[in-house]
Amino acid sequence: MRTSEVAARARVNPQTLRYYERRGLLPEPERSASGYRAYGPQAVRLVRFIKRAQDLGFTLDDVESLLHLADGGPQSCDAARELATAKIRDLDARIADLRAMRSGLARLVQTCEQPRDRRECPILIEIGSAEEERP
């Protein structure tokens, strides 16, 4: 299969395939006599695996580990579970951070209820004061 066909079947941009090749996630395909990349049928499955892992929050470094684990046996399942559990902890921490940011913004938005002629914008004041606090 040519690059464009693999990209279309895997629902990615052709440059994504080249990037995955450079990263070592996708083996560099053989070339046809005319110089085109000639991917095997497993390329679409592999790209879909990579994209699905990314959709679940895994980084490309994580994906590389998962690809190595996908070739293994029962021990690989344990290692994949450890990676997934660590990713869940990371996501929980990020969600907590996002909730804290949302809460802070919601408090600032509530202060906007004062009449305009008796206040300055508290959102802009708060953001501006953060600059002074940085080292």
Helices and strands as residue ranges (DSSP letters): H 3-10, H 14-23, E 30-31, E 37-38, H 42-55, H 60-70, H 74-110, G 111-113, G 116-118, H 122-133
